[in-house]
Amino acid sequence: MPKLNQIVAVVAGKKSDAEKAITELYHKVKKPQLFEGITKTYEAIEVNGEELPSEVKLLQFKVSEAISQFREVMGPVFDTTLTQDVANTRARADVEVDGVAILKDVPVPYLLFLEKKLTDIQTFITHLPTLDPAQKWSYSRDTDCYVTSETWKYHTKKLPRVLEKAPATDKHPAQVELVHEDRNVGKWKTINQSGAIPARDQHDMLARVKKLIEAVKKAREQANMIDVENKRAGDAIFDFVFGKSV
């Protein structure tokens, strides 16, 4: 009695081989001239009349042969696929990570689905933004996000000032010049916010999803070790469609 993993290994190959063979067969059945033949013989009416050579075009293909080849190629595909699908309804395994069963008694089709979707989750996690390592971040419950410490920066403005270049005397007024200079008139308080996550959190998520993917693969391998009973479907299908006499 074969194992399910042995059936799985051959089904893909049988389907691929059948697809190529059926494609060639389709090309043949689309050529009506292959199914046509003729035999022409000449018989003189008069004794010692002119003799002409016979004309013969042999049949190259017959519908019965096409059906026979179709059944021969597709039969194993129908049979092995049924064998696999029936076995998959019985093949189950637990998904365990570090000795803990994350999922129990999971059927093979769902394990295949799960493996693909976990890979999608892995891709999603790799694209999550992480906090800028050049900044020092802390989580704020008030804003429900990560924040930096506050920083201050002066706001300057050019203000006029009278610059006395020479004092006044009894003969001359003071010499003054109006200049503009930058003066601190206020200051900005800045706190950066981020909805990203720490890089370590992303790393931990990726590590966990990787473990889970590996666990799913192991579960699928374990489930595929069950014994299977060979099933046959091709003959019943083809006998009904084409008729047993064909």
Residue pairs with C-beta under 8 A, 6 or more apart in sequence:
1 227
1 228
1 229
2 227
2 228
2 230
3 224
3 225
3 226
3 227
3 228
4 84
4 87
4 88
4 91
4 108
4 223
4 224
4 225
4 226
4 227
4 228
5 221
5 224
5 225
7 80
7 83
7 84
7 87
7 228
8 84
8 224
10 80
11 77
11 80
11 81
11 84
14 76
14 77
14 80
15 77
15 81
17 73
18 73
18 74
18 76
18 77
21 69
21 73
22 70
22 73
22 74
25 66
25 69
25 70
25 73
28 34
28 61
28 66
29 61
29 66
34 59
34 60
34 61
35 59
35 60
35 61
35 62
35 63
36 57
36 59
37 57
37 58
37 59
37 60
38 55
38 56
38 57
39 54
39 55
39 56
39 57
40 54
40 55
40 56
41 54
42 51
42 52
42 53
42 54
44 50
44 51
64 246
67 238
67 242
67 246
70 238
71 234
71 238
71 242
74 234
74 238
75 234
75 235
75 238
76 234
77 234
78 233
78 234
78 237
79 230
79 231
79 232
79 233
79 234
81 233
82 231
82 232
82 233
83 228
83 229
83 230
83 231
84 228
86 228
86 229
86 231
87 226
87 228
87 229
88 107
88 108
88 109
89 107
90 226
91 107
91 108
91 223
91 224
91 226
92 105
92 106
92 107
92 108
92 223
93 105
93 106
93 111
93 219
93 220
93 222
93 223
94 101
94 103
94 104
94 105
94 106
94 219
95 101
95 102
95 103
95 104
95 106
95 111
95 114
95 212
95 215
95 216
95 219
96 102
96 215
96 218
96 219
97 211
97 212
97 215
98 211
102 212
102 215
103 114
106 114
106 219
106 223
107 223
108 220
108 223
108 224
111 216
111 219
111 220
111 223
112 220
114 216
115 213
115 216
115 217
115 220
118 209
118 212
118 213
118 216
119 213
121 209
122 206
122 209
122 210
122 213
125 202
125 205
125 206
125 209
126 202
126 206
128 196
128 197
128 202
128 205
129 195
129 196
129 197
130 196
130 197
130 198
130 199
130 201
130 202
131 137
131 146
131 194
131 196
131 197
131 198
131 199
132 194
132 196
133 199
135 148
135 192
136 148
136 149
137 146
137 147
137 148
137 194
137 198
138 146
138 147
138 148
138 149
139 145
139 146
139 147
140 146
140 147
143 193
145 193
145 194
145 195
146 193
146 194
146 195
146 196
146 198
147 191
147 192
147 193
147 194
148 191
148 192
149 191
150 189
150 190
150 191
151 189
151 190
151 191
152 187
152 188
152 189
152 190
153 187
153 188
153 190
154 184
154 186
154 187
154 188
155 184
155 185
155 186
155 187
155 188
156 182
156 183
156 184
156 185
157 182
157 183
157 185
158 180
158 181
158 182
158 183
159 180
159 181
159 183
159 185
160 178
160 179
160 180
161 178
161 179
161 180
161 181
162 176
162 177
162 178
162 179
163 176
163 177
163 178
163 179
164 174
164 175
164 176
165 175
165 176
165 177
166 172
166 174
166 175
167 174
168 174
